[in-house]
Amino acid sequence: MPEAPGPEDVKIITLARSARARVASAEGAAVRDETGRTYAAAAVALPSLQLSALHLAVAMAASSGAAALEAAAVVSDGAPPDPADIAAVRELGPDAAVFYAEPDGTVRAVLRP
């Protein structure tokens, strides 16, 4: 059984769930930076642009000046996050926990370095 998320982690799981639901996307993600700011995104599936929710959330944090990530959450009823998505998180948050949750918020796994 995965570890229980703390209160701040529950917040990013909720943000990821909301991002996913808002646009009826296959997945949603959210990240928290070193100052506590959060960035939430849904997957993008356009003919000319394909981005996972986690890649987009990390890109939003990086483009907003985040120096580090403390945690990330991915909500999906599909496969676990792709290794490339985890690598994007690790570039800004080498020690960040990545919570992988079902659409109802139940944590399936906690990915750690």
N, C-alpha and C positions, 0 to 999 in steps of 0.2 A: 504494500500500500504506500503511495507517495506521501511525502511529508505534507502537513497542512500549511497552506499559505498564511502569512501574517496579514494584518489589516491593510497595510499598504499594497501588498500583493493582490489581495482580494479586489482592491480598487482597479488595478490594471487589468485584471481578468474581466471585471465588469465593463470597463471601457472597451476591451477587445470584443466582448459579446455585443455591446451596443453598436460598434462600428460595423460588425458583421450583419446584424439585424437591420440596420438603417438602410442598407442597399441590397439586402438579400444576397450577400456574397457567400461564397463557399468557406471563407475564412476571414477572421478578424484578428488583429494583433494590437498590442500596446506596449510601450516601453517607458521606463522611468529613468530620468537622468540623475546626475549627482546632486542637483539642487532640488529634486522632488518634482520637477516639471514632467508632465506626461504627454505622450504623443500616441494617438490611436489612428489606425488605418484599416481599410478593407482591401482585399485582393483586387487587382486591376486586370481585366481580361479584355483588352481591346485588340482589334486586328493588328495594330501597329505597336502595341505596348503590352507586355505581360510582366506584372510585378506581384510577388507574393505580398501578403499583408505585413509580414515581419520585415521584409526588405524595405517596404515603403515606410513603416514606422521608424526603422533605424535611419533611413535617409532623411526623414522629417526632423529627427532629433539632431543629426549631424548638420543639416542645413540651417538649423536654428542655433547652432553654436554649442551644443552639448559636448562636454569634454569627456564624459564617461557615462556608462549605463550601469544602473544598479540591478535592474531586473527587467524581464520581458515576459509577455504572455501571448500565447497563440490559442485561439478558439477555433475548432474545426471538428466536423464529424468525419473527416477523412484521415489520411495518413499523417504521421507525426511530421514535424517541420523538417524540411530538406536540410542536409548538411551545409549547403551554401547559405541558407538563412541563419543557421546557428553561427556560422563563420562571420557573418555580418555583425551579429550581436557581439561576438568575442573581440572584434576589432576595437570597439568602444568600451566593452565591459568584459574583460577577460575572466572575471570572477562572478559575473551576473548569473543568477538563476533564471532559467527559462521554464515557465509553467506552461504545460500543454494541457488544455482543458476541452471538455465536451461543450456543445452549445448551451447546456443548462448550467455551466460553470463548474461541474465536477472535474477536479484535477485528475488527469490520467497519469501524468508523469511530471517529474521535475528534473530537467536536464542541467547538470552542473559540469564544470570543466573537469 
